[in-house]
Amino acid sequence: MRRNVGVKAYQVKKGTEEKFKVKQAELRENLAKELGSQLNEFKTKLSEFAVKHRQDISRDPEFREHFQNMCGIIGVDPLASSKGFWSEMLGMGTFYYDVAIQSVEIIPSTAV
């Protein structure tokens, strides 16, 4: 059995490695674009859901809890997110937003 040795084998190996690096960079770029697209789609759907169920989120504590649990499961904290985004989506002013943040921080620490 003959092994590939010498300058030609080195050049072939180097060329193959370079092709893999190019393909890897291409795949990473495509993956990053796809991820960005999915994140934008998710933000859009979450915004639509928040607007559609705005009154339920504001008025119904059980529904609000389910909404917060859903957000928590997927790693989104609606109260810790940008003030402008959630104030706009849920119609909450900054006063109510701040009260909500303080409540979330204080209630668990005082629970028996």
C-alpha positions as CSV (number, residue, x, y, z in Angstrom):
1,M,0.0,0.0,0.0
2,R,1.4,3.3,-1.0
3,R,1.0,6.4,1.1
4,N,0.7,9.9,-0.2
5,V,3.9,11.6,0.7
6,G,5.9,14.5,-0.7
7,V,5.1,17.9,-2.0
8,K,2.1,16.9,-4.0
9,A,0.4,15.2,-1.0
10,Y,1.1,18.3,1.1
11,Q,-0.5,20.5,-1.6
12,V,-3.5,18.3,-1.9
13,K,-4.0,18.2,1.9
14,K,-3.5,22.0,2.1
15,G,-6.1,22.6,-0.7
16,T,-8.6,20.3,1.0
17,E,-8.2,22.1,4.3
18,E,-8.7,25.4,2.6
19,K,-11.9,24.2,0.9
20,F,-13.2,23.0,4.3
21,K,-12.4,26.4,5.8
22,V,-14.2,28.2,3.0
23,K,-17.2,25.9,3.3
24,Q,-17.2,26.3,7.1
25,A,-17.2,30.1,6.8
26,E,-20.1,29.9,4.3
27,L,-22.1,27.6,6.6
28,R,-21.5,29.9,9.6
29,E,-22.7,32.9,7.6
30,N,-25.8,31.1,6.4
31,L,-26.5,29.9,10.0
32,A,-26.1,33.4,11.4
33,K,-28.5,34.8,8.7
34,E,-31.1,32.1,9.4
35,L,-30.8,32.7,13.2
36,G,-31.3,36.4,12.7
37,S,-34.3,35.8,10.5
38,Q,-35.8,33.4,13.1
39,L,-35.2,35.9,15.9
40,N,-37.0,38.6,13.9
41,E,-39.9,36.3,13.2
42,F,-40.1,35.3,16.9
43,K,-40.1,39.0,18.0
44,T,-42.9,39.7,15.5
45,K,-45.0,36.8,16.6
46,L,-44.5,37.6,20.3
47,S,-45.4,41.3,19.6
48,E,-48.5,40.2,17.7
49,F,-49.5,37.9,20.6
50,A,-48.9,40.6,23.2
51,V,-51.0,43.1,21.2
52,K,-53.8,40.6,20.5
53,H,-54.0,39.5,24.1
54,R,-53.2,42.9,25.6
55,Q,-56.4,43.3,27.6
56,D,-56.2,39.7,28.9
57,I,-52.5,40.2,30.0
58,S,-53.5,43.4,31.8
59,R,-56.7,42.3,33.4
60,D,-56.5,38.6,34.1
61,P,-53.8,37.6,36.6
62,E,-54.0,33.9,35.7
63,F,-53.5,34.7,32.0
64,R,-50.7,37.1,32.8
65,E,-49.0,34.4,34.8
66,H,-49.3,31.9,31.9
67,F,-47.9,34.6,29.6
68,Q,-45.0,35.2,31.9
69,N,-44.4,31.5,32.3
70,M,-44.4,31.0,28.6
71,C,-41.9,33.8,28.2
72,G,-39.8,32.3,31.0
73,I,-39.7,28.9,29.4
74,I,-38.3,30.3,26.1
75,G,-35.9,32.6,28.0
76,V,-37.6,36.0,27.5
77,D,-38.4,38.2,30.5
78,P,-41.1,40.6,29.4
79,L,-40.5,42.8,32.5
80,A,-36.8,43.0,32.1
81,S,-37.0,43.7,28.4
82,S,-36.7,47.2,26.9
83,K,-39.2,49.6,28.5
84,G,-40.2,51.0,25.1
85,F,-41.0,47.7,23.6
86,W,-43.3,46.3,26.3
87,S,-44.8,49.7,27.2
88,E,-45.8,50.0,23.6
89,M,-47.0,46.4,23.2
90,L,-48.9,46.2,26.5
91,G,-49.9,49.9,26.8
92,M,-48.1,50.2,30.2
93,G,-46.6,53.6,31.1
94,T,-43.2,53.7,32.7
95,F,-44.8,54.1,36.2
96,Y,-46.6,50.8,35.9
97,Y,-43.6,49.2,34.3
98,D,-41.4,50.3,37.3
99,V,-44.1,49.1,39.8
100,A,-44.2,45.7,38.0
101,I,-40.4,45.4,38.1
102,Q,-40.3,46.3,41.8
103,S,-43.1,43.8,42.5
104,V,-41.3,41.0,40.8
105,E,-38.2,41.8,42.8
106,I,-39.9,42.2,46.2
107,I,-42.7,39.6,46.2
108,P,-40.5,36.5,46.1
109,S,-38.2,37.8,48.8
110,T,-41.1,38.5,51.2
111,A,-43.0,35.3,50.4
112,V,-43.4,32.9,53.4
